Amino acid sequence: MRNSWGRLTKPKHQLFFFSEPEQLEVAIQEKSPGLPFGVGRSYGDVCLNPDGVLWDCSGMDKFISFDQDTGLLRCEAGVLLRDIQQLVIPRGWILPVTPGTQIVTVGGAIANDVHGKSHHRQGTFGDHVTALRLLRTDGEIIECGPEQNKEWFAATVGGMGLTGIILDAEIKLQKVAGPWIETENIPFASLKEFFQLNEESEHSWEYTVSWIDCLNSGRGIFMRGNHSQVQKGKEPGKLSLTMPFTPPISLVNKISLRLFNTAYYAVNKRKKGTGLTHYEPFFYPLDKLLEWNRMYGPRGFFQYQILVPHQDGCEIIQTVLDTIQQAGEGSFLAVLKTFGDKAPVGLMSFPRPGITLALDFPNKGITTAKLFSRLDAIVAEAGGRLYGAKDACMSPKLFAQGYPELEKFLQYRDPGITSGLSRRLMGS
Ligand SMILES: Cc1cc2nc3c(=O)[nH]c(=O)nc-3n(C[C@H](O)[C@H](O)[C@H](O)COP(=O)(O)OP(=O)(O)OC[C@H]3O[C@@H](n4cnc5c(N)ncnc54)[C@H](O)[C@@H]3O)c2cc1C
């Protein structure tokens, strides 16, 4: 069964799995509408097509070319970012933008125009895609990129899989000396301190991100890093653990949250200072525990990720945190980051200049829905938006308000493609 990371429902799909684009072309002719699927690392229904067809693209996973002199890599859309990193880093190149997990396909990374810890320097994943091939369900193949068929490129980057199926893409990599990052962890006591640290860091640090303790409004750990010239450090262990089963109830509750947040802050406060860290634990700490999403039990969980403008950002984020606390809720994973000024590539790309906060909440039905409606009101009032890759309950009104290019985007939709999210937010 294919599902999304939040495991909020048990969707039924008619699944087509293939390893060659030609097989996909046949599958599309046999049965559409459908939806391209990567590896389901989106949290909500952007990658689901309940009771419909799913075209699982993860089998299209071949590398096509890699020029070691220019750092230009071409691969099929089902290749995982992890496999790219493992191929190119030993050869002196790296993906300039990756999300908090490397178990994501190239197709999924483009379709959600994902961002990472380098947004203030490198923008989004789409900023480094130089070309892609898009298969429409009528059989047409469109080659597009920042220079060629620009309008198709702008609709497809961040287009949530709704403009066609990405067959392959060319990506411009970034030169690096090796896999090591010079890192620094700095505890902060308030949001105000976070913003001060952030401002001084963005000029001289390539990667910045913070964990915040939502139960103790505003304190947290600021993490920053730069690529190192050093060639040797302490290699991370190869072993990954797997959450072996889904417990009958969520393991995330008020008690475990308080224990986790207190312990995480204390441990990281003790580890404050500089270090040399391998890129994997620095970029993808959560990949060490596979299937960790099971700990939320059979009802699953939501990730709620907002973006609000810089103006009054500190106060807005504080209001969001206070609202969560007043509702008696909290989040294990609370990630705070600012986005840089780079104009987004995609019409529907999530990042814009501003502040983003991502929080995980166990699915408690109506209680969670009530909390989200309060948070949505704060986001709407601030002129902000929610991230479609994480969303499962945004209203069409908030979507249209947050994404002013929606009408333009709709002109590029493929009529043979539909998703849970598109039906919920765009009516088809
Ligand atoms: C632990 C964790 C951390 C994360 N951290 C971040 C983060 O820091 N920043 C961030 O931006 N995101 C983050 N994400 C979200 C994740 O990066 C995105 O949801 C990503 O798009 C998932 O890719 P996927 O390959 O799993 O695609 P799926 O989730 O399967 O699909 C995502 C979208 O891509 C479309 N799609 C997939 N393949 C194709 C194709 N070949 N052609 C056209 N469309 C296609 C689907 O239709 C769907 O709309 C995180 C997720 C997890 C689980």
The ligand as an ORCA input file, in Angstrom:
! r2SCAN-3c Opt
* xyz 0 1
  C      11.562     13.642      7.682
  C      11.140     14.576      6.588
  C      11.750     15.808      6.477
  C      11.380     16.686      5.452
  N      12.000     17.890      5.382
  C      11.655     18.762      4.408
  C      12.337     20.005      4.275
  O      13.243     20.318      5.033
  N      11.961     20.823      3.252
  C      10.986     20.481      2.355
  O      10.710     21.255      1.430
  N      10.328     19.306      2.459
  C      10.644     18.447      3.466
  N      10.008     17.244      3.563
  C       8.952     16.926      2.573
  C       9.512     16.202      1.350
  O      10.782     16.685      1.004
  C       8.591     16.456      0.154
  O       7.276     16.128      0.478
  C       9.011     15.706     -1.112
  O       8.284     16.239     -2.182
  C       8.747     14.202     -1.017
  O       9.231     13.582     -2.183
  P       8.778     12.109     -2.603
  O       9.761     11.611     -3.589
  O       8.534     11.288     -1.410
  O       7.440     12.407     -3.365
  P       5.911     12.101     -2.958
  O       5.716     12.560     -1.552
  O       5.577     10.702     -3.281
  O       5.165     13.083     -3.927
  C       5.282     14.476     -3.734
  C       4.699     15.213     -4.921
  O       5.527     14.962     -6.042
  C       4.757     14.496     -7.137
  N       5.646     13.629     -7.902
  C       6.380     12.582     -7.481
  N       7.082     12.061     -8.511
  C       6.779     12.809     -9.595
  C       7.156     12.768    -10.971
  N       7.998     11.860    -11.440
  N       6.617     13.674    -11.800
  C       5.766     14.620    -11.357
  N       5.377     14.699    -10.084
  C       5.873     13.809     -9.210
  C       3.566     13.798     -6.504
  O       2.468     13.771     -7.386
  C       3.303     14.715     -5.308
  O       2.544     15.817     -5.715
  C      10.358     16.321      4.543
  C       9.737     15.081      4.652
  C      10.120     14.212      5.662
  C       9.433     12.882      5.773
*
